[in-house]
């Protein structure tokens, strides 16, 4: 997966576009592997969620985040989280894995998917968390 990072020069609200809502979704994905609908597994291979959709930053023209549902039964009671695409790796035809620890994912803000949302708080959480993680090592 190609890493995605916003720079300090990018000011203002972070607006993302849901790939499934775009008419030209296939064309926009280009060489990017479409992981929508893929099963998410933990490091031991247990099924822990599903990739519901992808979000693109129209300013950068890149896939920025994946909307992932964790837990729940038949889609009910699941917790949805936005995860940066550089924290996801493809591990098989039908599966992906979140590289971050379960504690980091659990600490991420829940994703309510409101129309016209400013996605900066999700991006800020991941940037701060990854920075702390790097400082610990």
Secondary structure by P-SEA (a helix, b strand, c coil): cbbbbbcccccccccccccccccccccccccccccccbbbbcccccccccccccccccccccccccccccccccccbbbbbbbccccccccccccccccccaaaaaacccccccccccaaaaaaaaaaaaaaaaaac
